[in-house]
Amino acid sequence: MHNDNKNRREPAAPRDERAFLGEEFLTWLWWRCDSGRAEFEIGKGENVGVALDEPLLLKSGDDDENGRRPEQIMKFGRPLGSLEAAAALARGKRLARAKLILGDGTREWNCTFDAETFTLRGIRVPEADVDEDTGDSALERASGFEQAIRYVDAVFGVFLADRVSPEFRGARLKQMKAWAREKTTAKMG
């Protein structure tokens, strides 16, 4: 009996049907960062700025013949401003994972946002200002993690409000498509 299981690939795990929303969120953030509009008022006079950084994971919007989504990892330099990133965007690839840098004017957090699972990984919090009386740095670190999550949630809320607004289907989508075209032509021209 002939066994050719060695050449057979396992089908990819089913993709969460809501994963597109995370990818749209990252692409929207990319657009906002490129447009110089990556500072967000998140309530009570509080603002948070967001920057995207490498490494980036871009994935095709469609599965290949093996049921997998072709992907491209970009590192080093300024990958979001690169010809490769512009070309990937023009070919319909979506930003599926990126490092987020969050800042409130005095402190900075770093984490990686995975669009497919809506998870934050590798959260790096600012150095804790440990209270001399309590000396509880663990509590300060936990508070830093909570703050990073709160900031990402708040920015995601701004995205959702924009995404469901009537302007999104009209003007906003046109602006984003023009931005994607401009990125490609500016890099190739």
C-alpha positions in Angstrom: 0.0 0.0 0.0 1.3 3.4 -1.0 1.3 6.2 1.6 1.7 9.7 0.3 0.6 11.5 3.5 4.1 13.1 3.6 3.1 15.4 0.6 -0.3 16.3 1.9 -0.7 19.5 3.9 -3.1 20.0 6.7 -5.8 22.5 5.8 -5.3 25.9 7.6 -7.3 26.5 10.7 -10.5 28.3 10.0 -10.1 32.0 10.1 -12.2 33.9 12.6 -14.9 35.6 10.5 -14.4 38.9 12.4 -10.6 38.9 11.7 -11.2 41.4 8.8 -12.2 44.0 11.4 -8.8 43.8 13.1 -7.1 44.1 9.7 -9.2 47.1 8.8 -8.3 48.6 12.1 -4.6 48.3 11.5 -4.9 49.6 7.9 -7.0 52.5 9.2 -4.2 53.2 11.8 -1.6 53.0 9.0 -3.6 55.6 7.0 -4.1 57.8 10.1 -0.3 57.6 10.9 0.6 58.5 7.3 -1.9 61.3 7.3 -0.4 62.8 10.5 -3.6 62.2 12.4 -2.5 59.5 14.9 -3.3 61.4 18.1 -6.7 60.5 19.5 -8.8 62.1 22.2 -10.1 59.3 24.3 -12.2 61.2 26.8 -11.8 63.3 29.9 -9.2 65.5 28.1 -6.9 62.5 27.7 -5.0 61.9 24.5 -3.0 59.0 23.2 -0.7 59.0 20.2 -0.2 55.9 18.1 2.7 54.9 15.8 3.1 51.7 13.9 6.5 49.9 13.7 8.1 46.8 12.5 7.9 43.9 12.3 4.8 43.9 10.2 2.9 40.9 8.9 0.9 41.5 5.7 -1.5 38.8 4.5 -3.4 38.3 1.3 -7.1 38.8 1.5 -7.8 35.5 -0.2 -6.7 31.9 0.5 -4.4 30.2 -1.9 -5.1 26.7 -3.4 -3.9 25.1 -0.1 -6.4 27.1 1.9 -3.7 29.3 3.3 -3.3 33.1 3.1 0.0 34.1 1.6 1.9 36.4 3.9 4.8 38.7 3.9 6.8 39.7 7.0 8.6 43.1 6.8 11.3 44.2 9.2 14.1 46.8 9.4 14.2 50.3 8.3 10.9 52.0 7.7 8.8 49.1 6.4 5.5 51.0 6.3 7.0 53.6 4.0 8.7 51.0 1.8 8.0 50.2 -1.9 7.3 46.6 -0.8 4.6 47.7 1.7 3.0 50.0 -0.9 3.0 47.2 -3.5 1.6 44.7 -1.0 -1.2 47.1 -0.2 -1.9 47.6 -3.9 -2.1 43.8 -4.4 -4.8 43.6 -1.7 -2.6 42.4 1.2 -3.8 43.5 4.6 -1.9 44.4 7.7 -2.4 41.5 10.0 0.1 42.2 12.7 2.1 45.3 13.7 3.9 46.7 16.6 2.0 49.6 18.2 3.8 52.4 20.0 1.4 54.2 22.3 2.2 57.5 24.1 0.4 59.8 26.4 2.8 62.7 26.3 4.9 61.5 29.2 5.1 57.7 28.9 5.3 55.2 26.1 4.0 51.6 25.8 5.0 49.1 23.1 3.0 46.0 22.1 2.2 43.9 19.1 -1.4 43.8 17.9 -2.5 40.6 16.1 -5.5 41.5 13.9 -6.7 37.9 13.5 -7.0 37.2 17.2 -7.5 40.7 18.6 -4.7 40.1 21.0 -1.9 42.2 22.3 1.4 40.5 22.7 4.7 41.5 24.3 3.4 44.5 26.1 6.3 46.7 27.3 5.2 49.2 29.9 7.0 52.4 31.0 9.3 52.1 34.0 7.1 52.2 37.1 7.3 55.1 39.4 7.3 53.0 42.5 5.7 54.6 45.5 8.3 54.8 48.2 5.8 53.9 50.9 4.4 50.7 49.2 7.3 49.8 46.9 4.9 47.7 45.0 6.4 47.5 41.5 4.3 44.5 40.5 1.2 46.5 41.1 2.6 49.4 39.0 3.5 47.0 36.2 0.0 45.5 36.2 -1.4 49.0 36.1 0.8 49.7 33.0 -0.5 46.6 31.2 -4.1 47.7 32.0 -3.3 51.2 30.7 -2.0 49.8 27.4 -5.1 47.7 26.9 -7.3 50.7 27.8 -5.5 52.9 25.2 -5.9 50.3 22.4 -9.5 49.7 23.3 -10.2 53.5 23.2 -8.5 53.9 19.8 -10.4 50.9 18.5 -13.6 52.6 19.7 -12.6 55.7 17.6 -12.1 53.4 14.6 -15.5 51.7 15.1 -17.3 55.0 15.4 -15.6 56.1 12.1 -16.2 52.7 10.5 -20.0 52.7 11.1 -20.4 56.4 10.3 -22.1 57.3 7.0 -19.0 59.1 5.9 -16.9 55.9 6.0 -18.6 54.3 3.0 -18.4 57.6 1.1 -15.6 60.1 1.7 -13.4 58.0 4.1 -13.2 55.0 1.9 -12.3 57.2 -1.1 -9.6 58.9 1.0 -8.1 55.6 2.0 -8.2 54.2 -1.5 -6.5 57.4 -2.8 -3.9 57.1 -0.1 -3.2 53.5 -1.1 -2.9 54.4 -4.8 -0.7 57.4 -3.9 1.6 55.2 -1.8 2.1 52.9 -4.7 2.6 55.6 -7.4 4.8 57.8 -5.2 7.1 54.8 -4.5 7.2 53.5 -8.0 7.4 56.9 -9.7 
